[in-house]
Amino acid sequence: MGELELRVAVRGQRSVAAHQYHRGALRVLRPHYLDDSGQVCYVVVNPGGAYLGADLFLLDVEVADSASLLLTTQSATKVYRTPGSFAEQRMNLRLGEGARLELMPDQLIAYREASYRQHTHITVRPSSSLVMAEVVTPGWSPDGAAFRYEEVRLRNSIRVEGPDGNRLLALDNLLIRPPAGDVTGMGFMEGFSHVGSLLVVDPRVDQALADDLNALAPDHGARTGISLTRTVSGTTGLVLRALSNSTGELNNLLAACTSLLRKRWHRQEPLNLRKH
């Protein structure tokens, strides 16, 4: 069990933590500044090392007007066997006007007989910028056989607060439930075993950007698809989904996508989030 609250605001030329609270098996390390942009980087840590059955983790993150936050994890999120229940993470994200959030966790690894649910509720303003990456991979045994997890549910709800009220931009619901009896692959995902997602909400999202992101896929061996979405007020977003048999391929693809966005929109160098 764990609870984490983090609010980031602008102070001088930098983004800093205006509020920070943790309880149980969640906390953040001291802030880092990876360049001179003023963007603050925080690393979420789970001292328990893994998620177990009936575990509940609550995260509440707010990025105030004009602030910029890069949020990542110390290591992969591991979900072990969850007999009789499921592990769950609920996250609330709120972005102010001109706020920027890059959410770049390490991969989620679901092991044999694991069941995991993740609900992320996101509220943005018309000028907010959000980039979220996620990779889901099955755990493996020492002899190379695939562990078969029960299911992984990832649900992202994105709403836009503006002059015309609170409007739904996207509801992204991913359910992965491997079929029983097939220990060599997951045929329901076209023979692939790993899935990666990239969610982008920003007023600069357009078809040209989607085409550029899609063009990166062949260089990284993944099969991808991209969907665009838009509210009546003009807020735009996209969801990229990628299939692969390799965590490394998906991580490299998502890193290439985020690097393109950082260079094009913010004139920043590619991320180096090496944890060891």
Stockholm file with secondary structure:
# STOCKHOLM 1.0

chainA/1-276         MGELELRVAVRGQRSVAAHQYHRGALRVLRPHYLDDSGQVCYVVVNPGGAYLGADLFLLDVEVADSASLLLTTQSATKVYRTPGSFAEQRMNLRLGEGARLELMPDQLIAYREASYRQHTHITVRPSSSLVMAEVVTPGWSPDGAAFRYEEVRLRNSIRVEGPDGNRLLALDNLLIRPPAGDVTGMGFMEGFSHVGSLLVVDPRVDQALADDLNALAPDHGARTGISLTRTVSGTTGLVLRALSNSTGELNNLLAACTSLLRKRWHRQEPLNLRKH
#=GR chainA/1-276 SS CEEEEEEEEEETTEEEEEEEEEEESCEECCCBCCSTTCCEEEEEECTTCSBCTTCEEEEEEEECTTCEEEEEESSCEEECCCTTSCEEEEEEEEECTTCEEEEECCCEEECTTCEEEEEEEEEECTTCEEEEEEEEEECBCTTSCBCCCSEEEEEEEEEEEETTEEEEEEEEEEEECCCTTCSSCCGGGTTCCEEEEEEEECTTCCHHHHHHHHHTGGGGTCEEEEEEEECTTCCEEEEEEEEESCHHHHHHHHHHHHHHHHHHHHCCCCCCCCCC
#=GC SS_cons         CEEEEEEEEEETTEEEEEEEEEEESCEECCCBCCSTTCCEEEEEECTTCSBCTTCEEEEEEEECTTCEEEEEESSCEEECCCTTSCEEEEEEEEECTTCEEEEECCCEEECTTCEEEEEEEEEECTTCEEEEEEEEEECBCTTSCBCCCSEEEEEEEEEEEETTEEEEEEEEEEEECCCTTCSSCCGGGTTCCEEEEEEEECTTCCHHHHHHHHHTGGGGTCEEEEEEEECTTCCEEEEEEEEESCHHHHHHHHHHHHHHHHHHHHCCCCCCCCCC
//
